[in-house]
């Protein structure tokens, strides 16, 4: 399974890239606003300088021509830019235009398998159901992943299901088991995946036993 980082914070991207497990990055206007720094274009360029994996850049325009203009500009930044387009009637049109032009898209704000199926048909390369936001309103976010992954597999669409709005490592594991090809994780969740209290306890125990053995050896010499 591919793991993306859901952030616009450069230090976080550098850190996970350094671990050797970063397959790409997703950004959105909220994440960009939180990160601060330069213009969106400058941040995207810096991210593409760190990872050669897909980097999602989200359009904010409402009408088709503006979405296309915005997306085409983002696509010029680097070859690994993927245009993130919110699900809507206009969004579907934009996705099909981008597909005809050979520009990859990530259809975002998907909350049902029906929306995901339409995005796949329009030619999106990534389909992003928001599992955390569905769980927040007491709906089963993972059910959308399960249904959409099955539809993609059965009908042979090229799109990949991307688990978005991830809140915990459980979402990543359940998404992987449900057949999603990608998950995008906040930095905190990447950290939670690395650590386990028994691992930390075990490391401390090994270190202390090693030091004890060294001290005994030194005492014998
Ligand atoms: C996906 O690409 C989105 O940026 C993201 O996963 C949204 O998650 P949130 O619900 O935590 O805002």
Boltz pocket constraint, residues with backbone or C-beta under 6 A from the ligand:
constraints:
  - pocket:
      binder: B
      contacts: [[A, 6], [A, 26], [A, 27], [A, 28], [A, 108], [A, 128], [A, 130], [A, 132], [A, 133], [A, 163], [A, 164], [A, 165], [A, 166], [A, 184]]
      max_distance: 6.0
